[in-house]
Amino acid sequence: MKCEEIREVMPDLATGLMEATPEISGHLSGCGACSAKLEEFQQTMALLDEWKAPEPSPYFDVRLRARLREEAGKPSAWLLWLRKPVLAVSLSLVMVASITLIRTDAGHGRDEQIAATFVAEPGTAVGDLQALDKNNELYSDFDLLDDLQVQSDVNANQ
């Protein structure tokens, strides 16, 4: 047998749960490292057999029950982890909904409000400029007609 195989069964050999086979005995008699390790295991197990567990304090049960009641009253850990993401998603949805509502409400009638606010009276300088801007394409066609009229007049005079 190899040393690795012996090390795997060494705790069982030291506690007496397993009897040494002829192969294991042969390896232990020939390998000083494995036999020394088995001796250390046996000494450790002997010390553990002598060890006595201390008696718990007389108030141990009372304190344990009180602690269990405290822990039962606390919310479970998964609820605490779940609370923050749910709160964040809810807040995000509220923000998106409010922004959408504000933009759609502001869009209705906004152009009419702007136009009504800035319309000047006809005959004033601002009113005339607004009329020119509004009818720019129409007036540009008149300019073409004027140019055609001037050219026809020039051709007629020649």
Secondary structure, DSSP 8 states (H G I E B T S, - for coil): --HHHHHHHHHHHHHTSS---HHHHHHHHH-HHHHHHHHHHHHHHHHHHH-------TTHHHHHHHHHHHHHHS--HHHHHHHHHHHHHHHHHHHHHHHHHHHHHHHTTHHHHHHHHH---TTSHHHHHHHHHHTHHHHHHHHHHHHHHHHHHHHHH-
